[in-house]
């Protein structure tokens, strides 16, 4: 009987990281990752098409389609994606033994959204909070399932890549309207948008079970 109780306790210790309740039945790491990747791919393709059309047909006169304008459709989507990541981090904080660190990440990410919205043209202004967000995400997701962790690492790579192009751009200045500039713009903003979407995806996927039957 003691052995049976020990086995029972062992099984209980392997419960999912977050007790989500029945409304989240069927949510798994793989499903969330697949959905997040589909959203990221759709957003990047749509962004590329609208940017090319705006440049080649309208000579960048439609600000809502120009990703270099931070109030454009995809600039706003990037902020929304980051906001979703902040909410996901806060939700994990409410259900994690690392509550204070997750809630700290959520608050910092939300503050970063505000800074990016208020100072859209200044990459240097959000360099430090951005680095802090990346470091916290890196640390907090280190024990997540491999698939979710891989998505997080890929998203961080994309965001660092985008940030590096922003910094180089500030140093060299904007050359003007040309196809090389537009290609650079596409790489920069596509990496930023997909990076925030995938980071939100990885944070959510990391708190879910690998199999539907593992959901509480």
LOTI-722782 format. One record per residue (C-alpha): z, y, x. Coordinates in nm, 3 decimals, padded with zeros to 5 digits. Example, Ala and Ser with C-alpha at 12.3 -4.5 7.8 and 13.67 -1.06 7.14 Angstrom:
% LOTI-722782
NODE,c3,c2,c1
NODE,00.780,-00.450,01.230
NODE,00.714,-00.106,01.367
***
This chain:
% LOTI-722782
NODE,c3,c2,c1
NODE,00.000,00.000,00.000
NODE,00.084,00.236,00.289
NODE,-00.255,00.160,00.442
NODE,-00.429,00.242,00.111
NODE,-00.241,00.571,00.093
NODE,-00.346,00.653,00.450
NODE,-00.711,00.586,00.364
NODE,-00.674,00.805,00.056
NODE,-00.534,01.091,00.261
NODE,-00.812,01.049,00.516
NODE,-01.076,01.078,00.246
NODE,-00.909,01.383,00.097
NODE,-00.918,01.558,00.434
NODE,-01.297,01.532,00.432
NODE,-01.345,01.736,00.115
NODE,-01.599,02.021,00.119
NODE,-01.504,02.348,00.292
NODE,-01.508,02.539,-00.035
NODE,-01.398,02.431,-00.381
NODE,-01.676,02.591,-00.583
NODE,-01.623,02.443,-00.926
NODE,-01.862,02.272,-01.165
NODE,-02.087,02.575,-01.212
NODE,-02.212,02.508,-00.857
NODE,-02.275,02.136,-00.909
NODE,-02.600,02.036,-00.739
NODE,-02.584,02.313,-00.481
NODE,-02.624,02.161,-00.135
NODE,-02.691,02.288,00.215
NODE,-03.051,02.164,00.210
NODE,-03.133,02.314,-00.130
NODE,-02.997,02.655,-00.040
NODE,-03.181,02.652,00.294
NODE,-03.508,02.553,00.126
NODE,-03.468,02.833,-00.130
NODE,-03.376,03.089,00.136
NODE,-03.671,02.997,00.356
NODE,-03.906,03.022,00.059
NODE,-03.774,03.369,-00.025
NODE,-03.801,03.480,00.339
NODE,-04.158,03.350,00.373
NODE,-04.266,03.509,00.044
NODE,-04.112,03.843,00.144
NODE,-04.277,03.842,00.488
NODE,-04.622,03.754,00.349
NODE,-04.592,04.022,00.079
NODE,-04.475,04.275,00.336
NODE,-04.769,04.198,00.567
NODE,-05.024,04.225,00.286
NODE,-04.889,04.557,00.154
NODE,-04.863,04.705,00.504
NODE,-05.221,04.608,00.591
NODE,-05.352,04.742,00.259
NODE,-05.159,05.067,00.295
NODE,-05.291,05.118,00.651
NODE,-05.651,05.009,00.611
NODE,-05.718,05.144,00.261
NODE,-05.474,05.431,00.202
NODE,-05.414,05.550,00.560
NODE,-05.036,05.502,00.517
NODE,-05.021,05.757,00.236
NODE,-04.821,05.529,00.003
NODE,-04.467,05.548,00.138
NODE,-04.338,05.272,-00.092
NODE,-04.569,05.023,00.083
NODE,-04.514,05.147,00.438
NODE,-04.239,04.941,00.605
NODE,-04.187,05.216,00.864
NODE,-04.052,05.429,00.577
NODE,-03.694,05.310,00.526
NODE,-03.699,05.396,00.156
NODE,-04.000,05.168,00.106
NODE,-03.986,04.855,-00.108
NODE,-03.927,04.625,00.187
NODE,-03.688,04.864,00.359
NODE,-03.470,04.854,00.049
NODE,-03.507,04.474,00.028
NODE,-03.378,04.447,00.384
NODE,-03.065,04.643,00.288
NODE,-03.020,04.426,-00.022
NODE,-03.049,04.108,00.188
NODE,-02.782,04.239,00.423
NODE,-02.565,04.326,00.125
NODE,-02.603,03.971,-00.007
NODE,-02.490,03.841,00.331
NODE,-02.181,04.067,00.311
NODE,-02.100,03.934,-00.038
NODE,-02.148,03.573,00.079
NODE,-01.914,03.635,00.374
NODE,-01.655,03.782,00.137
NODE,-01.684,03.481,-00.094
NODE,-01.632,03.245,00.198
NODE,-01.332,03.451,00.301
NODE,-01.168,03.395,-00.038
NODE,-01.200,03.018,00.007
NODE,-01.148,02.976,00.382
NODE,-00.849,02.927,00.609
NODE,-01.013,03.197,00.825
NODE,-00.979,03.440,00.536
NODE,-00.909,03.756,00.736
NODE,-01.202,03.705,00.976
NODE,-01.452,03.635,00.698
NODE,-01.331,03.933,00.495
NODE,-01.349,04.145,00.810
NODE,-01.711,04.034,00.857
NODE,-01.787,04.118,00.493
NODE,-01.637,04.468,00.528
NODE,-01.819,04.531,00.856
NODE,-02.153,04.413,00.715
NODE,-02.107,04.634,00.408
NODE,-02.028,04.930,00.634
NODE,-02.340,04.853,00.837
NODE,-02.550,04.868,00.519
NODE,-02.409,05.215,00.452
NODE,-02.479,05.329,00.810
NODE,-02.836,05.196,00.799
NODE,-02.897,05.371,00.468
NODE,-02.749,05.701,00.587
NODE,-02.905,05.701,00.936
NODE,-03.225,05.500,00.894
NODE,-03.402,05.629,01.206
NODE,-03.119,05.579,01.455
NODE,-03.095,05.227,01.595
NODE,-02.833,05.345,01.845
NODE,-02.603,05.451,01.559
NODE,-02.559,05.096,01.435
NODE,-02.586,04.912,01.769
NODE,-02.211,04.848,01.803
NODE,-02.138,04.740,01.441
NODE,-02.451,04.527,01.447
NODE,-02.338,04.351,01.766
NODE,-01.992,04.297,01.611
NODE,-02.147,04.142,01.298
NODE,-02.362,03.908,01.508
NODE,-02.064,03.803,01.723
NODE,-01.846,03.731,01.418
NODE,-02.120,03.531,01.246
NODE,-02.181,03.333,01.564
NODE,-01.812,03.247,01.592
NODE,-01.732,03.182,01.226
NODE,-02.028,02.948,01.165
NODE,-01.979,02.740,01.481
NODE,-01.836,02.444,01.284
NODE,-02.087,02.462,00.996
NODE,-02.331,02.176,00.925
NODE,-02.611,02.159,01.180
NODE,-02.886,02.265,00.938
NODE,-02.694,02.574,00.823
NODE,-02.598,02.661,01.181
NODE,-02.962,02.634,01.289
NODE,-03.066,02.880,01.017
NODE,-02.793,03.122,01.130
NODE,-02.904,03.102,01.494
NODE,-03.269,03.153,01.397
NODE,-03.174,03.456,01.186
NODE,-02.975,03.608,01.473
NODE,-03.272,03.560,01.707
NODE,-03.502,03.739,01.459
NODE,-03.259,04.028,01.414
NODE,-03.205,04.072,01.789
NODE,-03.583,04.063,01.838
NODE,-03.631,04.332,01.572
NODE,-03.351,04.544,01.715
NODE,-03.503,04.520,02.065
NODE,-03.837,04.651,01.935
NODE,-03.653,04.939,01.764
NODE,-03.486,05.032,02.095
NODE,-03.812,05.011,02.294
NODE,-03.976,05.226,02.027
NODE,-03.708,05.492,02.067
NODE,-03.759,05.494,02.444
NODE,-04.139,05.507,02.440
NODE,-04.194,05.701,02.119
NODE,-04.441,05.622,01.843
NODE,-04.799,05.623,01.968
NODE,-04.960,05.698,01.632
NODE,-05.171,05.533,01.369
NODE,-05.354,05.238,01.520
NODE,-05.382,04.864,01.468
NODE,-05.157,04.787,01.768
NODE,-04.890,05.012,01.613
NODE,-04.926,04.839,01.278
NODE,-04.899,04.494,01.438
NODE,-04.584,04.607,01.619
NODE,-04.451,04.745,01.289
NODE,-04.522,04.415,01.113
NODE,-04.341,04.212,01.379
NODE,-04.044,04.450,01.382
NODE,-03.990,04.477,01.009
NODE,-04.083,04.117,00.925
NODE,-03.828,03.993,01.178
NODE,-03.566,04.229,01.032
NODE,-03.628,04.137,00.669
NODE,-03.655,03.761,00.724
NODE,-03.357,03.775,00.962
NODE,-03.121,03.922,00.702
NODE,-03.249,03.687,00.430
NODE,-03.199,03.383,00.653
NODE,-02.858,03.503,00.771
NODE,-02.742,03.530,00.408
NODE,-02.891,03.184,00.350
NODE,-02.711,03.032,00.648
NODE,-02.375,03.184,00.552
NODE,-02.402,03.045,00.198
NODE,-02.538,02.705,00.308
NODE,-02.257,02.659,00.557
NODE,-01.992,02.629,00.286
NODE,-02.180,02.372,00.079
NODE,-02.185,01.992,00.099
NODE,-02.483,01.800,00.236
NODE,-02.509,01.580,-00.076
NODE,-02.485,01.657,-00.448
NODE,-02.225,01.383,-00.497
NODE,-01.997,01.559,-00.246
NODE,-01.961,01.866,-00.466
NODE,-01.620,01.892,-00.631
***
